[in-house]
Amino acid sequence: MAEKDLGKILLTQADIERRVMELGKEISLFYRAEPVTVVGVLKGAVFFLADLVRQIESPLTYDFFQAESYGLDTASSGIPRLTLTTKTPLGDRHVLLVEDIIDTGFTLKLVREAVLLEKPRSLRTCVLLDKKDRRQTDVPLDWVGFPIPNRFVVGYGLDYRERYRNLPYLAFLDEPWERGR
């Protein structure tokens, strides 16, 4: 798989930077001076979380969950599992979950349920990409970067078989039949 497997660019680096800055301002206004614990979902949310926390003016700490639902495929298995939980106690804290993409909603629902078990003071969610056409379960979203169509995307943390995460933009991954193979 090489960059020739990439289709049209969905969001440029400038598009992403602009929206992350806007989200940071919105989140800062919401929390004001209240401390917040930002929890990213590994691995995909790393780039988004790193850029987002630098735009949030509220005092914060951050930690991570890791969840898996794709494996080596381009479609979610629909059965996510947590493979890593936070080391930070989340009880009585304002918690902001940060996720790269929501499609079926099952992964974010699983992570939210794990956080809620710790009884946070509040729980909000921020996702970079919302693939609403794929939603199979309701999950509250407080901040959304971009709604996107129901196509597989890579870059800016999102991968296909662990490749393309390092791209500074988001692009569609062409399917083999779209490449004429």
C-alpha positions in Angstrom: 0.0 0.0 0.0 1.5 3.3 -1.1 0.3 6.9 -1.3 -1.0 6.0 -4.7 -3.7 4.2 -2.8 -4.9 7.5 -1.4 -7.9 9.2 -3.0 -9.0 12.7 -2.9 -7.9 14.9 0.1 -10.9 15.4 2.3 -9.4 18.0 4.7 -6.1 19.9 4.3 -3.7 20.6 7.1 -4.9 24.2 7.1 -8.5 23.1 7.4 -7.7 20.9 10.4 -5.5 23.5 12.1 -8.3 26.2 11.7 -11.0 23.9 13.1 -8.9 22.7 16.0 -8.2 26.3 17.0 -11.9 27.1 16.9 -12.7 24.0 19.0 -10.0 25.0 21.6 -11.6 28.4 21.9 -15.1 26.9 22.3 -13.9 24.4 24.9 -12.0 27.1 26.8 -15.1 29.3 27.0 -17.1 26.4 28.2 -14.8 25.4 31.0 -13.5 28.9 31.7 -10.9 28.6 34.6 -12.2 25.2 35.7 -9.6 22.4 35.5 -10.4 19.7 33.0 -8.9 16.2 32.5 -8.7 15.5 28.8 -8.8 11.8 27.9 -7.9 10.7 24.4 -8.7 7.4 22.8 -5.6 5.8 21.4 -4.1 5.5 18.9 -6.1 7.6 16.5 -6.7 10.6 18.7 -3.1 11.4 19.5 -2.5 14.1 16.9 -5.9 15.7 17.5 -5.5 15.6 21.3 -2.0 17.1 21.1 -3.1 19.9 18.9 -6.3 20.5 20.8 -4.8 20.7 24.3 -2.4 23.4 23.1 -5.5 25.5 22.2 -7.4 25.0 25.4 -6.7 27.8 27.9 -8.3 26.1 30.9 -5.9 24.3 33.3 -5.7 20.7 32.3 -4.2 17.3 32.6 -4.5 14.5 30.1 -4.5 10.7 29.9 -5.5 8.0 27.5 -7.8 5.0 27.0 -7.0 2.6 24.2 -9.9 0.8 22.4 -9.9 -1.4 19.3 -12.7 -2.2 17.0 -11.2 -2.2 13.4 -8.3 -4.6 13.6 -6.9 -4.9 10.0 -10.2 -4.1 8.3 -11.8 -0.9 6.9 -15.0 -1.5 8.8 -15.6 -1.6 12.5 -16.2 -5.0 14.0 -19.0 -3.5 16.0 -17.4 -5.1 19.1 -14.9 -2.7 20.6 -12.8 -3.6 23.6 -10.7 -1.6 26.0 -7.0 -2.5 25.9 -5.8 0.3 28.2 -7.4 2.5 30.8 -6.4 5.7 32.4 -4.0 5.9 35.3 -5.5 9.2 36.4 -8.5 8.8 38.7 -11.4 10.5 37.0 -13.8 10.7 40.0 -15.1 14.2 40.8 -13.3 15.8 37.8 -14.5 17.5 34.7 -13.6 15.0 31.9 -13.4 15.8 28.2 -13.2 12.7 26.0 -11.3 13.3 22.8 -11.8 10.9 19.9 -10.6 11.0 16.3 -13.7 9.6 14.6 -17.1 8.4 15.5 -19.0 6.1 13.2 -21.0 3.3 14.7 -20.6 4.9 18.2 -19.9 1.7 20.0 -16.3 2.6 20.9 -17.1 6.0 22.3 -20.1 4.5 24.1 -17.8 1.9 25.7 -15.2 4.5 26.8 -18.0 6.8 28.1 -19.4 4.0 30.2 -15.9 3.2 31.7 -15.5 6.9 32.6 -19.0 7.2 34.1 -18.2 4.3 36.4 -15.7 6.6 38.1 -18.3 9.2 38.8 -16.8 12.3 37.1 -18.1 15.8 38.0 -19.0 16.2 34.3 -18.3 14.3 31.1 -18.2 15.9 27.6 -17.0 14.6 24.3 -15.1 16.2 21.4 -14.6 14.3 18.1 -12.7 15.4 15.1 -14.8 13.5 12.6 -18.5 12.5 12.7 -19.5 9.8 10.2 -23.2 10.1 11.2 -24.5 7.8 8.4 -22.8 4.8 10.2 -24.2 5.5 13.7 -25.7 2.4 15.3 -26.0 3.7 18.9 -26.6 7.1 20.4 -23.7 8.9 22.0 -23.8 12.5 23.1 -21.4 14.7 21.2 -20.6 18.1 22.6 -18.1 19.3 20.0 -17.6 18.0 16.5 -14.8 19.1 14.2 -16.2 18.0 10.8 -19.1 15.8 9.6 -17.8 13.5 6.9 -19.3 11.1 4.4 -19.4 7.3 4.9 -16.0 6.6 3.3 -12.8 5.3 4.9 -10.3 8.1 5.7 -6.7 8.1 6.7 -4.2 10.6 8.0 -3.9 12.9 11.0 -3.9 9.9 13.3 -6.3 7.7 11.4 -4.8 4.6 9.8 -5.2 1.6 7.6 -3.3 -1.3 8.9 -1.1 1.1 11.0 -0.2 3.2 7.9 -0.9 6.8 7.0 -1.3 8.1 10.6 1.5 10.6 10.1 -0.1 12.4 7.2 -0.8 16.0 8.2 -4.1 16.0 6.2 -7.1 13.6 5.8 -7.6 11.7 2.6 -10.0 9.0 1.4 -8.5 5.6 1.1 -9.3 4.3 -2.4 -10.8 0.8 -2.4 -9.2 -1.7 -4.8 -12.1 -1.6 -7.2 -11.7 2.2 -7.4 -8.0 1.9 -8.3 -8.9 -0.4 -11.3 -7.2 -3.4 -9.8 
